[in-house]
Amino acid sequence: MASYRFYEALEIDDLPVGIPAEEAFACGIEWEGFRRRLCGGAPFRMLVITHNAPRLMAMALRQGRFAEAHEHAPGFAIVVVGAGG
């Protein structure tokens, strides 16, 4: 039987009201991919949905990592994360 454990809260309370289910799902997928890359310790850049960027940067900051976001295209941002230390 599979076992599961809690890593970190998704923090979706601030998602826009009426967000489509597909977009909420995409935010969760981004969250998990970002978390995995963050655990690797290496610096990285990741293209994300704009309103997900603050949530992902907050996760990086909780891990003691530098993070900033830059607008890339309408609806998308690139989050840049520094090396873990």
C-alpha positions as CSV (number, residue, x, y, z in Angstrom):
1,M,0.0,0.0,0.0
2,A,1.3,3.5,-0.8
3,S,2.2,5.8,2.0
4,Y,1.8,9.6,1.9
5,R,3.2,12.4,4.0
6,F,2.5,16.1,4.4
7,Y,5.2,18.3,3.0
8,E,3.8,21.8,3.1
9,A,0.5,23.5,2.8
10,L,-0.5,24.6,-0.7
11,E,-1.7,28.0,0.5
12,I,-4.5,28.5,-2.0
13,D,-6.7,30.8,0.1
14,D,-5.5,33.8,-1.9
15,L,-6.3,32.4,-5.3
16,P,-8.7,34.6,-7.3
17,V,-12.4,33.8,-6.6
18,G,-13.9,31.8,-9.4
19,I,-10.6,30.4,-10.7
20,P,-11.2,27.5,-13.1
21,A,-10.5,24.1,-11.7
22,E,-7.9,23.5,-14.5
23,E,-6.0,26.5,-13.4
24,A,-6.2,25.6,-9.7
25,F,-4.9,22.1,-10.7
26,A,-2.0,23.7,-12.7
27,C,-1.1,25.8,-9.6
28,G,-0.8,22.6,-7.6
29,I,1.3,20.9,-10.2
30,E,3.6,24.0,-10.3
31,W,3.8,23.9,-6.5
32,E,5.0,20.3,-6.5
33,G,7.5,20.8,-9.3
34,F,8.9,23.9,-7.6
35,R,9.1,22.1,-4.2
36,R,11.1,19.3,-5.8
37,R,13.5,21.6,-7.5
38,L,13.8,23.6,-4.3
39,C,14.8,20.5,-2.3
40,G,17.6,19.9,-4.8
41,G,19.5,22.9,-3.5
42,A,20.7,24.1,-6.9
43,P,19.7,27.6,-8.3
44,F,17.0,27.4,-10.9
45,R,14.5,29.4,-12.9
46,M,10.9,28.3,-13.5
47,L,8.1,29.6,-15.7
48,V,4.9,29.8,-13.6
49,I,1.4,31.2,-13.6
50,T,1.7,34.9,-12.5
51,H,-0.6,34.7,-9.5
52,N,1.2,31.5,-8.3
53,A,4.6,33.3,-8.2
54,P,4.2,35.0,-4.8
55,R,3.2,31.7,-3.2
56,L,6.2,29.9,-4.7
57,M,8.6,32.7,-3.7
58,A,7.3,32.5,-0.1
59,M,8.0,28.8,-0.1
60,A,11.6,29.5,-1.2
61,L,12.0,32.2,1.5
62,R,10.8,29.8,4.2
63,Q,13.6,27.4,3.1
64,G,16.1,30.3,3.4
65,R,16.5,30.7,-0.4
66,F,16.6,33.9,-2.4
67,A,13.7,34.2,-4.8
68,E,12.4,36.9,-7.1
69,A,9.9,36.9,-10.0
70,H,10.0,38.7,-13.3
71,E,7.0,39.2,-15.6
72,H,7.5,37.0,-18.8
73,A,4.3,37.3,-20.8
74,P,0.7,38.0,-19.9
75,G,-0.3,35.6,-17.3
76,F,3.2,34.2,-16.8
77,A,6.2,35.0,-14.7
78,I,9.7,33.5,-14.3
79,V,10.7,32.8,-10.7
80,V,14.4,32.8,-10.1
81,V,15.8,31.0,-7.0
82,G,19.3,31.2,-5.6
83,A,21.4,28.3,-4.4
84,G,20.7,26.6,-1.0
85,G,23.2,27.0,1.6
